[in-house]
Amino acid sequence: MSALLWTVLGLAGVVVSGDFVYSRVIHHRMRKWEAGVERTDEGVRVSCVDFTMGTGSTVLLLVHGFADSPAVYRRMAPELAAEGFTCRAIRLTPFAERLDGPTGPLLDKWLAAVDAECDRLRESHEQVWIVGHSMGAVLAMRQALDHPDKVDGLVLLAPLFRVSSARSPVLSPETWHKLAECFLHFSKVIENPVPLDARDPEVAGKHPMDRFVAREVFRALFPLAEDARRRAATLRHPVLMVVPPRDMVVDSAAARAAFEQIPSENKRFFADADSGHVTPLDFGYRRVASLVCEYVRDGRHECTVHAGIVE
């Protein structure tokens, strides 16, 4: 028994010391990376701030995804604004921020930010639609489910109903997350394990995704995706879903399965074969923007949502 005890203690020591060393390595790498990042006075990466463009009685609230920012809409937003929509892109904390302190639980912060923006936009616009990419898509869906009277419709671009295992060695991303929760205690930040998935080399080389991610992000992300899978069968808003079949970041099959469960009488699915995960930026973004414009214009006439009831 004493030999077993010493073995267990030895393994625990290796894990703890490894965690500590990893946290120091990441801290050093993050400081080195930060030296080349230009930030605003508020500490936000310059190219990643909120923006508003266009005018129109219908507003499209643009919500970005994991380790991303409003910059993911820099190509699509002008196309939408030119068609007569107001586009409002918001940044969710702690993305594009300097990670120099604890973030605290994040899911409630994200939901509150989307809800507050819907309230504000509703005051000055006849229609409020949410366009969400990846994690932002399931946040949009959550807003529509929790506050159905505040949202007129949804556009879900490469929605994150489940993280893809395509780049996950041996175990699923969910399993790796659970192991990290068990063994990582010093490491509050990790290097982004999700490389950019884009077919367009101009995007792949220039898009400003976060290089380092707070572990609190993962604690919010996996429950958010699970909740979206569980509640898809209760969503009755108009829904346009755009899914790249070869997405290397999110599970396209899980997105299609969720779409099939959605009972809305006004829903449309589009397989974007030209794009990787970043559909708002990748090849074919103009076609996707046209689909969004067409669907929102038609959808706002065909379906009205009041307290979750489709009439």
Phi, psi and omega in degrees: 000320181295324178294319178296318180299315180295326178295314179298316179296322178296316178296320178298320179296320178296316181297313182295314180294322177296319178299316181296314180298317180299319180297324179289321179297314180297319178301316180295315181295323180292318178297321179294319179293320181299331182298337181257009183257130177266129185234158174284176177298334179275359177089013180263140177304132191305318185276007189239020184276163175302154173206158175228136175212154179086166176223152179161159182286341175257127180251139175253111177275114185263119184242124183277180183247199184303131175056027186234197185196179176303344180300338180294343180257013186294336177268318186284322184303315178298326177295317180290319180296323180294339180267007173098016177255147167277130179246125179236111181255126182246155177254134178264139176287147000261024184292140181066012178258162174283125183269080183243017178191173180295144181265334186075172179304138190251332188302313180297326178294317180295314181297320180294323180295316179294317181296316180296323180291322176299316178300315182294316182289329180297331181294334186238005182223148180286324183232140175235110175251147177249126173254114183240139177250129174060242177299325178297333179291318180283336170293320177298316179297319179297320178298317180294325180285319183279330182224068188299331182283353182263353186232130180268337179181169186230143168238116185250110182258117182046056187294143184267080173275335174203141177288136180291145176265006185301327181249012184262113183289128171069301185252164177286157177303322179298320180292317177300321178297316180297321178294318178299321178297328180282323193248343181258120181235324176282329187277100179269344180230141175233161175287139185305117181272004185244092178298153179298134180247095180220142177277329182283116181298334177296325178283314184301329183266349189234343186292129187275070174282160178291133178278332182231145188227134176292140180295339176298333178299316181291326178295334177270323188294312184294316175296326179297315179294319179296319179296321179295319178297319184290327188256003181304325183288359180248002184274121183242007177285160169301134184223125166252122179244126178245121186231121172283119183300333183257027180301129180262359184252312178247158182279106183295325180295322178294323178295317180295320179296320178295319179300318181296331181280335184296122185275002182305138177280353182231083180221153181216140181242135177227125176269113184268088186289343183273349191248152164273208185295324187276069183303327180290348184241334192282180176310137178088007183296330178293320178295320178296318178299320178296320177299317180299312181300314181297316184291316181297318179297315180287316186297326183289341177267329186277336189216127176243133184252127175227114176049041174083002181255127178268127181249000000 
